[in-house]
């Protein structure tokens, strides 16, 4: 008889951990395939440091083929799943299609940028979700400072040195904090016109920065940002974006060539196509990370609504620390479904968060 086939969709925190754990648990008893658009695992929390030129890209990526023995890597993005036929259809990086057959399926597609229906944002904003976007932002900011230094027109110089970040959560706060240090360093090499300094604005409709944290830590972060020179504007967002600037919800028009969109994430839309019960776009699973009624299908990470056993009635938040630990748990449960080891319910208490504001501030 052929060995059971395990297909893992996605190599984020949950998918990579699941693949790594299964490569140890089931390498001799199952064929393990990992489907992912890139050949690396990306450590997302360090992207702001890449954009600020502090870290090189190789420092925040881990080779999938080099660190996952006994796991077959298939490059591509899942676009259709036939649960009854037990197949996953995907599109490869060069547009060619393919199909994978499974006996056990782990859905760990993660999340994508949350875009709001604001005129001009899709055309003029820079997203911040992957390595190419972080590298593009680093090069773009550097180019704007260099162009500003060579500009004869003070208005053009000022606009090029104005950077607007929308979203004062973890990512947006770090991007603004690290970005201000980065551009201050740049202008020491490329002095600007007299009286002009790099201007960073951090916007959010929330009442305070880092609303996920308690008020004391939020106030501390706010103080660090303002002391560094970042303009923090709470209760304000973008009403319209254009090539030459952004119109704010308070009526002010800000001349800028840089709008960075960090308003948060939403579950990958792949889950919506399955016709299974969802919780705000996340696939509902039980504490064993199994889809009810589909014993062969498991889900973990941002795309899974996992019951929080520490907080009855709630679901675990969409954070890396939960995805990483769910990846290990789901691997053990998939292995147990094949007769290897025992099943375990997912339970984990938040261990806190780190927000790096650059330099010695965190």
Buried (B, 14 or more C-beta within 10 A) or exposed (E): EEEBBBBBBBBBBBBBBBBBBBBEBBEEBBBBBBBBBBBBBBBBBBBBBBBBBBBEBEEBBBEBEEBBEBBBBBBBBBEBBEBEEBBBBBBEEEEEEEEBEBBBBBBBBBBBBBEEEBEBBEEBBBBBBBBEBBBBBBEBBBEBBBBBBEBEEBEBBBBBBBBBBBBBBBBBBBBBBBBBBBBBEBBEEEEBBEEBEBBBBBBBEBEBBBEEBEEEBBBBBBEBBEEBBBBBBBEBBBBBBBEEBBBBBEEEEBBBBBBBBBBBBBBBEBBBEBEBEBBEBBBBBEBBBBBEEBEBBBBBBBBBBBBBBEEEEEBBBBBBBBBBBBBBBBBBBBBBBBEBBEBBEBBBEEEEBEBBBBEEBE
